[in-house]
Amino acid sequence: MGSGAFDYALRLCEDRLPASGRCSLPALNRVLYVRRGALSVMTGARAGRVEEDQGWHGAAACEVGVGDGGATVLRYELIRGSAPVGGVPGGATTILLEHPIDLDPRAEYLMRADRVDFAPAGVALPHRHRGGGIRCLIAGALELTVGEAPARRVPTSFVRVAILPREIRGRTSIMYVNPQDAERGRPRTYTVYIDEPIEIA
C-alpha cells in the first residue's frame, strides 16, 4: 500500500430527522438508508425520493428534505481525515460507529449497500469478505461466533455498506474459509440497494 492507505474511515450515523426538516450535506461518498419515513434528495438539478427500506447513493453535495412525518435514516459515509458529521437542525444525529478502512488510493472501488435477512435457525458458515464494511442490525436475533470466542446472540436482520474491489461489481464478496461451503444452501436472502463505482481522493 502507498502512503495514506490508512487515512480512510467508514462512518455510520443514525439521523432522526424532524418533520419538514432540511439540511445540506457536503460532497462525500455516502449511502442513505431510510429506516422510517421518506426523504427527498437534491443533487444539483437532479431530485430523487427515497422511501422506507430503500437506499440512495451519491458523492456530490446534496440537499435532503423530510416530509410531514419525519424520518429515521442510517447514513454511511466514506471519509478521509476528520470530516464533520453534519446533521439536520432540530434533529438528532448519533454516530453509531466509525472505523478505519484500508484503501489504496491507486485502486478502483465500489460502494455496496444491501440488507441481509436470515431465516429462523439459519447458519452463515465461516467466511470473510473482499473488503471492509459496517453492518447495522435492525431486527430479530442472531448468534455470532468469531474465531474461538464463545458464541453470543445479537439482533438481526442487518443493513450493511461495504467498500469493495470494483471488479466484483454484481458478484458476491463472500469467501468461505472452507471452499466446499460455497456449494451449500444459503440460509439468508439479500436485497441489494446500491452497487456503484466510486472515486476516492
Backbone torsions as a table, in degrees:
resi	resn	phi	psi	omega
1	MET	NA	145.8	176.3
2	GLY	-81.8	175.4	178.4
3	SER	-64.5	147.0	-178.7
4	GLY	89.6	-0.2	-176.4
5	ALA	-64.3	-22.1	-176.8
6	PHE	-106.6	14.6	-179.8
7	ASP	-83.4	-6.2	-175.5
8	TYR	-93.1	152.4	173.6
9	ALA	-146.6	151.4	171.9
10	LEU	-106.0	126.6	-176.7
11	ARG	-115.8	136.7	174.7
12	LEU	-119.2	122.8	174.8
13	CYS	-119.2	148.5	168.1
14	GLU	-105.8	121.9	177.9
15	ASP	-105.0	122.1	171.6
16	ARG	-102.6	107.3	-167.4
17	LEU	-102.0	135.3	-177.1
18	PRO	-75.1	161.5	175.8
19	ALA	-56.7	134.8	177.5
20	SER	62.2	19.8	179.0
21	GLY	-74.7	155.3	177.1
22	ARG	-142.0	147.3	175.2
23	CYS	-153.9	161.7	175.0
24	SER	-108.7	134.0	176.9
25	LEU	-115.9	136.7	-177.0
26	PRO	-73.2	168.9	179.1
27	ALA	-65.1	118.3	175.2
28	LEU	-157.7	151.9	167.9
29	ASN	-69.6	117.1	-175.9
30	ARG	-144.0	155.9	170.3
31	VAL	-123.9	133.1	171.7
32	LEU	-110.2	124.3	176.1
33	TYR	-117.5	123.9	-175.8
34	VAL	-91.2	112.2	176.5
35	ARG	-81.4	-35.8	-178.7
36	ARG	-147.8	139.2	177.6
37	GLY	88.8	-150.1	-179.6
38	ALA	-157.1	157.1	180.0
39	LEU	-127.8	153.7	161.1
40	SER	-110.1	138.5	-178.8
41	VAL	-127.3	125.3	179.7
42	MET	-114.9	122.8	175.5
43	THR	-123.2	109.4	-174.5
44	GLY	60.3	-124.2	179.3
45	ALA	-94.1	1.4	-177.4
46	ARG	-96.9	130.4	178.2
47	ALA	-119.0	142.9	177.1
48	GLY	-142.8	161.4	177.8
49	ARG	-120.1	137.1	-179.6
50	VAL	-120.5	114.4	-177.5
51	GLU	-88.1	171.9	177.1
52	GLU	-57.3	139.3	-177.4
53	ASP	60.9	36.7	171.7
54	GLN	-129.7	159.7	178.8
55	GLY	-121.3	157.5	177.6
56	TRP	-136.7	140.8	176.9
57	HIS	-126.0	140.9	173.3
58	GLY	-160.6	163.4	177.9
59	ALA	-121.4	-18.8	-178.4
60	ALA	-84.5	165.4	172.3
61	ALA	-59.1	145.1	-176.7
62	CYS	-144.9	160.0	173.7
63	GLU	-110.0	130.1	-178.3
64	VAL	-114.9	130.9	176.8
65	GLY	-123.4	150.1	-176.7
66	VAL	-122.7	144.0	179.5
67	GLY	-78.4	-166.9	-174.1
68	ASP	-65.7	-25.5	-175.7
69	GLY	-91.3	0.9	-175.1
70	GLY	72.8	-177.5	-178.4
71	ALA	-160.5	154.4	170.7
72	THR	-119.3	126.3	-170.2
73	VAL	-131.3	136.8	167.7
74	LEU	-92.9	122.3	-176.6
75	ARG	-115.6	110.0	178.2
76	TYR	-100.9	128.8	-178.8
77	GLU	-134.6	134.4	172.9
78	LEU	-90.0	118.4	-175.4
79	ILE	-120.8	161.9	172.4
80	ARG	-130.8	129.5	-175.1
81	GLY	73.6	-142.5	-177.1
82	SER	-112.2	87.0	177.4
83	ALA	-81.5	141.6	178.2
84	PRO	-64.3	150.2	-177.4
85	VAL	-73.5	-42.9	-176.8
86	GLY	71.8	178.1	-179.7
87	GLY	162.4	-179.0	-177.3
88	VAL	-102.7	128.1	176.1
89	PRO	-55.3	131.3	-179.7
90	GLY	86.1	-7.7	178.3
91	GLY	-100.0	-171.9	178.7
92	ALA	-130.2	128.1	178.2
93	THR	-118.7	129.2	178.0
94	THR	-121.5	125.7	172.6
95	ILE	-77.7	114.6	-180.0
96	LEU	-84.1	-35.8	-179.3
97	LEU	-166.3	141.8	170.6
98	GLU	-137.2	122.7	-172.6
99	HIS	-136.1	134.9	176.6
100	PRO	-59.4	147.1	177.7
101	ILE	-135.2	131.0	-173.3
102	ASP	-84.4	104.8	179.8
103	LEU	-124.6	143.0	175.4
104	ASP	-96.9	117.0	-177.3
105	PRO	-58.8	-16.1	179.8
106	ARG	-89.0	-10.2	-176.0
107	ALA	-91.8	168.3	179.5
108	GLU	-108.7	134.3	-174.7
109	TYR	-131.1	164.7	169.7
110	LEU	-129.1	162.2	177.0
111	MET	-114.7	121.2	-177.4
112	ARG	-117.4	135.4	174.5
113	ALA	-126.5	128.9	176.4
114	ASP	-149.6	168.7	174.7
115	ARG	-116.5	137.7	179.3
116	VAL	-115.7	125.1	179.9
117	ASP	-118.0	124.1	178.7
118	PHE	-95.1	139.2	170.1
119	ALA	-73.1	156.0	175.9
120	PRO	-55.2	135.0	179.9
121	ALA	67.0	12.9	176.3
122	GLY	-67.5	154.4	-179.1
123	VAL	-129.8	129.0	170.8
124	ALA	-97.9	111.9	-176.1
125	LEU	-67.9	158.8	-174.7
126	PRO	-52.6	129.7	-175.5
127	HIS	-159.1	171.1	170.6
128	ARG	-140.9	-180.0	-176.1
129	HIS	-127.4	164.2	-176.9
130	ARG	-82.7	11.3	178.6
131	GLY	-172.1	168.2	-178.4
132	GLY	-88.3	156.4	178.9
133	GLY	-165.9	179.5	177.6
134	ILE	-125.8	133.2	175.4
135	ARG	-109.9	138.6	176.7
136	CYS	-119.8	116.2	-175.9
137	LEU	-80.0	129.4	-172.3
138	ILE	-123.6	-11.2	-179.2
139	ALA	-166.7	156.1	170.9
140	GLY	83.9	-155.7	179.7
141	ALA	-146.9	141.5	-176.9
142	LEU	-141.4	135.8	173.3
143	GLU	-95.7	123.1	-171.8
144	LEU	-116.1	130.1	176.4
145	THR	-124.4	126.5	177.5
146	VAL	-119.2	118.4	-179.1
147	GLY	59.8	-132.0	-178.8
148	GLU	-95.7	4.4	-178.4
149	ALA	-66.9	151.4	177.1
150	PRO	-60.4	147.5	178.1
151	ALA	-64.9	148.0	174.8
152	ARG	-139.1	154.3	-178.1
153	ARG	-98.6	133.4	176.6
154	VAL	-137.4	157.7	-179.7
155	PRO	-67.1	155.4	172.2
156	THR	-158.9	159.0	19.7
157	SER	-67.2	170.6	174.6
158	PHE	-137.0	150.9	173.1
159	VAL	-105.5	133.8	-178.3
160	ARG	-132.6	151.3	172.4
161	VAL	-128.1	132.9	-178.3
162	ALA	-134.3	151.6	172.5
163	ILE	-104.7	116.6	-169.6
164	LEU	-127.2	159.9	174.4
165	PRO	-59.4	136.1	-175.0
166	ARG	-62.2	-28.5	-175.9
167	GLU	-68.4	-11.5	177.9
168	ILE	-99.3	15.7	178.5
169	ARG	-53.2	130.0	-179.7
170	GLY	82.0	-1.4	-179.3
171	ARG	-122.8	160.0	-179.1
172	THR	-65.6	149.7	176.0
173	SER	-98.9	-3.2	-171.9
174	ILE	-75.0	140.7	174.2
175	MET	-131.5	115.7	-176.7
176	TYR	-78.5	142.1	175.1
177	VAL	-59.9	-43.7	173.4
178	ASN	-104.4	107.7	-175.4
179	PRO	-55.0	-25.0	179.2
180	GLN	-66.6	-21.9	179.5
181	ASP	-66.2	-19.9	178.4
182	ALA	-64.1	-21.6	-179.5
183	GLU	-84.5	-10.9	-177.4
184	ARG	-85.9	157.8	-178.4
185	GLY	-62.1	149.2	179.2
186	ARG	-94.9	120.6	-177.3
187	PRO	-85.6	32.1	-176.6
188	ARG	-152.6	161.0	176.5
189	THR	-120.5	153.9	-177.3
190	TYR	-120.1	135.2	169.6
191	THR	-117.0	111.2	-176.9
192	VAL	-92.6	124.0	178.6
193	TYR	-98.0	-42.5	-173.4
194	ILE	-136.7	139.0	173.9
195	ASP	-153.5	68.1	-166.7
196	GLU	-118.3	137.4	173.3
197	PRO	-60.2	144.4	176.9
198	ILE	-129.1	160.4	171.5
199	GLU	-110.3	136.5	174.9
200	ILE	-116.9	148.8	-177.5
201	ALA	-112.5	NA	NA
